[in-house]
Amino acid sequence: MLLKSDFYAAPGVSRSALNRYFAHYTAGGDEIHTLEIVRHGALVLRLAPAPYSCSDKREIYSLSKSFCSTAVGFLADAGSLSVEDRIVDLFPEDVPEHPQENLLKMRVRHVLSMNTGHPSCVMPAMIRSENEIRTFMEAEIPYEPGTHFTYNTGATLMLSHIVEKISGMKLLDFLSAKLFMPLGISDVRWNRTPDGSNEGGCGIHVSADDIIKLGLLYLSGGVRNGQRLLSEEWVRTASSPISDNSTNGTPDWQSGYGYQFWINAREGFRGDGAFGQLCVILPERDMVVAVQAKLGDMQKEMDCLMELIPHLFDDDSAPDSALLLPEYAPLASERRTSGLEDVFYKLEPNQLGWTGLYFRYDPAEDAMRMTFSDGVDQYAVRAGRGFWAESTVISKKLKPKLVDLMSTPDKERCRLAASYCAEKDRLTVSVRFLNCPHSMRWQIERTDGGIVCDLGSDGLHDPDVRFLKGTVVE
């Protein structure tokens, strides 16, 4: 499949303003993968440079938190739960024999607002323990709940456990009934921790189109298509500055924190996730913005966006009004093959679990197929020569992730867009993941009697994943 850019702009949207935004945003190699804006209930901008799409279901990291807290909102609105409920009363079977005084004071509202009293995130310890809830309770709690903001993904995992305990359903299933079906959202994935619970604070896979729908629900005060889903009180509280995070770094991360939503420094509020995933709600402008990106400085991202918004409908009489979308060029080469093709390579033991691979050039598609085996199944990564080709494969540890905050499943589905360049005895494959923000650059070279592969990644991989070695099977 040849992957093309998504693009729609309503009449009156300023190309000049967008060009300034793209130029500032992408300076230094930062990337914007999707941008979608709805104002007054109407779509005004929807774009995604190839190989990305606004309908791609991709991992949005901590933007998952805003979806998770919404589930708690449904329970609170129904009277099934109160934000004043004590955590120890919800899980009496997991309370330590000698509970800390501050644990006894911790309530659901403290968990929602990142004010549990923990000095640091407890997620890494939780997902590596036999009992995630008990580990949360046993972790040191030196601060009185409600007095100390700590960004704590483990707290959101506790919200996932709370939803599961009260509703009797997995977080994903509960939200499917209460949120996803009413909003017309489907094909959602939510990673699970080792005990089977959805990660809560990370791990959800949704599209830019889905992010917009969540933002519109909060923009409307909890109403969607004339149906009230969330109470106006919940929306107002969730988007209010409950926690004081004034010592938490840059302006948009120190202007207050609500129920798993950040308060923006200039106006409005948002959910956000690592590497630039955003759901920005701007009530003063009756606007929602969804962004999926890959960058390191998210304050820069917020600055670029908040500089764009006031000029989005500026007069476009300037000479630079032709829109210049960001481009992510595929690899291309004059050579079609490298000499590595049509040979089977037996691989040495590796973290990916791959046992063998081979390459084959497909002249009908002008594409290279890299087929790997794990001894049970085979999957092929298709790479276009001068274009992006899409593939779906299943492999463990191939897709980059936040290693210290997320569980690692045995195998995970990976949607890829790839292109390749062939040289003598060498293949270079550019791989862009369509279900997370990251990319890889594979270098495969011939050696005496075999090959070596360097699977370089811009994401957070286990170091041992990177290198593969193989020998030719005669």
URNORDA-V321921 format. One record per residue. N is the residue number from 1. NEAR is the number of other ideal C-beta (glycine too) atoms within 10 Angstrom. Layout:
# URNORDA-V321921
((N/NEAR) (N/NEAR))
This chain:
# URNORDA-V321921
((1/13) (2/11) (3/19) (4/13) (5/15) (6/19) (7/13) (8/12) (9/17) (10/14) (11/6) (12/11) (13/18) (14/20) (15/16) (16/18) (17/20) (18/22) (19/17) (20/18) (21/20) (22/20) (23/13) (24/15) (25/24) (26/16) (27/10) (28/10) (29/9) (30/19) (31/20) (32/24) (33/26) (34/24) (35/27) (36/24) (37/26) (38/20) (39/19) (40/8) (41/10) (42/8) (43/14) (44/18) (45/18) (46/21) (47/23) (48/25) (49/21) (50/19) (51/26) (52/27) (53/21) (54/22) (55/14) (56/23) (57/20) (58/24) (59/30) (60/32) (61/24) (62/24) (63/27) (64/29) (65/28) (66/28) (67/28) (68/30) (69/24) (70/25) (71/25) (72/27) (73/26) (74/21) (75/19) (76/24) (77/17) (78/12) (79/7) (80/12) (81/20) (82/12) (83/18) (84/8) (85/15) (86/17) (87/25) (88/17) (89/11) (90/19) (91/17) (92/8) (93/7) (94/17) (95/18) (96/11) (97/4) (98/5) (99/14) (100/16) (101/9) (102/20) (103/20) (104/14) (105/17) (106/26) (107/20) (108/23) (109/19) (110/24) (111/27) (112/30) (113/27) (114/25) (115/26) (116/29) (117/23) (118/22) (119/14) (120/13) (121/20) (122/26) (123/28) (124/15) (125/15) (126/28) (127/23) (128/13) (129/17) (130/8) (131/13) (132/24) (133/22) (134/16) (135/18) (136/28) (137/21) (138/18) (139/20) (140/12) (141/23) (142/10) (143/16) (144/14) (145/22) (146/18) (147/12) (148/19) (149/21) (150/19) (151/19) (152/23) (153/27) (154/25) (155/28) (156/27) (157/29) (158/30) (159/22) (160/27) (161/23) (162/25) (163/28) (164/19) (165/13) (166/18) (167/20) (168/9) (169/15) (170/17) (171/27) (172/21) (173/16) (174/21) (175/25) (176/17) (177/12) (178/21) (179/22) (180/21) (181/11) (182/15) (183/18) (184/11) (185/20) (186/10) (187/11) (188/17) (189/17) (190/24) (191/20) (192/18) (193/21) (194/14) (195/14) (196/8) (197/24) (198/28) (199/24) (200/31) (201/29) (202/27) (203/27) (204/29) (205/20) (206/27) (207/24) (208/28) (209/19) (210/25) (211/29) (212/22) (213/21) (214/24) (215/26) (216/20) (217/21) (218/25) (219/22) (220/21) (221/16) (222/21) (223/15) (224/17) (225/10) (226/6) (227/8) (228/12) (229/20) (230/22) (231/16) (232/12) (233/13) (234/22) (235/24) (236/13) (237/18) (238/24) (239/22) (240/16) (241/16) (242/22) (243/23) (244/14) (245/21) (246/12) (247/7) (248/18) (249/12) (250/14) (251/12) (252/21) (253/19) (254/17) (255/17) (256/22) (257/24) (258/22) (259/28) (260/27) (261/28) (262/28) (263/21) (264/19) (265/17) (266/16) (267/15) (268/23) (269/24) (270/24) (271/26) (272/24) (273/25) (274/19) (275/27) (276/26) (277/29) (278/24) (279/28) (280/24) (281/25) (282/22) (283/15) (284/8) (285/17) (286/12) (287/21) (288/27) (289/27) (290/28) (291/25) (292/29) (293/20) (294/21) (295/19) (296/12) (297/12) (298/20) (299/13) (300/17) (301/22) (302/24) (303/18) (304/21) (305/23) (306/18) (307/15) (308/21) (309/20) (310/11) (311/14) (312/21) (313/15) (314/16) (315/10) (316/16) (317/7) (318/13) (319/6) (320/12) (321/15) (322/9) (323/16) (324/11) (325/16) (326/18) (327/10) (328/17) (329/10) (330/22) (331/20) (332/13) (333/15) (334/8) (335/13) (336/15) (337/16) (338/22) (339/15) (340/21) (341/16) (342/10) (343/17) (344/15) (345/22) (346/14) (347/21) (348/12) (349/9) (350/18) (351/16) (352/19) (353/18) (354/22) (355/17) (356/16) (357/23) (358/19) (359/26) (360/14) (361/17) (362/14) (363/8) (364/5) (365/16) (366/13) (367/21) (368/28) (369/17) (370/25) (371/16) (372/22) (373/17) (374/17) (375/9) (376/7) (377/11) (378/13) (379/18) (380/19) (381/25) (382/23) (383/30) (384/25) (385/22) (386/13) (387/21) (388/25) (389/25) (390/17) (391/20) (392/14) (393/21) (394/13) (395/18) (396/16) (397/20) (398/25) (399/23) (400/22) (401/23) (402/19) (403/14) (404/12) (405/22) (406/21) (407/18) (408/14) (409/14) (410/8) (411/14) (412/19) (413/13) (414/20) (415/18) (416/24) (417/27) (418/27) (419/26) (420/29) (421/20) (422/25) (423/13) (424/10) (425/13) (426/16) (427/27) (428/19) (429/23) (430/20) (431/23) (432/25) (433/25) (434/20) (435/19) (436/25) (437/25) (438/20) (439/20) (440/22) (441/14) (442/20) (443/13) (444/23) (445/16) (446/17) (447/12) (448/6) (449/9) (450/17) (451/22) (452/13) (453/21) (454/14) (455/19) (456/13) (457/18) (458/15) (459/17) (460/15) (461/20) (462/13) (463/8) (464/10) (465/16) (466/16) (467/14) (468/21) (469/15) (470/24) (471/15) (472/15) (473/11) (474/6))
